[in-house]
Amino acid sequence: MRRRLMDSPRRSNRINLYVGNLSSTATEIDLKQVFSAFGPVIEVSIMNDEYIGSGQSRRYAYIKMEERTQGEAAILNLNGKSLSNRVIGVIEALPLSPVNVTPPCNKYRHRSWRDKKE
């Protein structure tokens, strides 16, 4: 019998947080200081516009915390609070699953060589 993923002893107790509506002047150091009050912060990543070339902040970040309970405490205490004169939103960042992806509409599907009648 296969073990389920949830029962695996290797499952990490870490949590990833999404922080939205950040100020354009917010830095990774600022976020690390704020979230460190709830527990050890492993990584802070502020998303930037690298494709356009401007390098400006996209005003959201991902924060990886060591303990799930400390991350949940950060969500409860910081969601809806003001940081740099902006009300931020803090939620758990969940990975995208293939189940949530909608397939393209068949109405606009291009014909392939397999569809070609001989």
Buried (B, 14 or more C-beta within 10 A) or exposed (E): EEEEEEEEEEEEEBBBBBBBEBBEEBBBEBBBEBBBEBBEBEEBEBEEEEEEEEEEBEBBBBBBBBBBEBBBBBBEEBBEEEBEEBEBBBEEBEEEEEEEEEEEEEEEEEEEEEEEEE
